[in-house]
Amino acid sequence: MSATLISPSGAVLHRRARLSTTPADEAEAKTVRIRLEKACRLEENRICLKQPNIRAFLRAMCHSLGGGVDFLDGAIRGRRNDPWRFTDFSTHPGAGHNGICTAAGLYRITREVWQEVGARMDLSDFCAETQELIAVDVLRELGVLGKIQAGDIDATLAAAATCWPGLPRTPGSQARFAAPDAAYESFMQKYGECGGTIASRADQGLPPPRR
């Protein structure tokens, strides 16, 4: 029988059970959990990509931002022998024409965003699917995926503009008697052409239009 241990204050000290797992086991379990979380987020975002309104919104975003799957900053649609294109999709292509701005691809994703958001899904390349998944995850972090699915595009655009300043302004963000924004109308036309639907004003909590 082990001897009883007494503290300097006179209290009896009881032996505590040791951890049933070693620090190495705990670290391995944490690594497995993180991998599962990343895999789950990746699969959830892939499911979102199949939703018609989300796909249409992404296509309209690409149209509005002037992006292309192989575009560096400075690339222009339709320009022959454009020097600001890239062919290596194994990683983010880096800076474009001015050597500073790293916005690239379909959704003008910067290297910083690619590193941060891509890590959430354990993505390391810059292929077309990766670009779309990162765009979806950014929208997810903004909390607007539900709004897109419900067809509340104006509210989504207002939120998304905080990350993509090149997106058009909505009618509600402009002066009361401002002329229609051609960029906004072009965005909405592209959204509709790609199969996107829009909620009624009542569904969006808006009053009926003035007559």
Helices and strands as residue ranges (DSSP letters): E 5-6, E 12-13, H 23-49, H 52-65, H 111-120, H 128-142, H 145-150, H 153-160, G 171-173, H 182-193
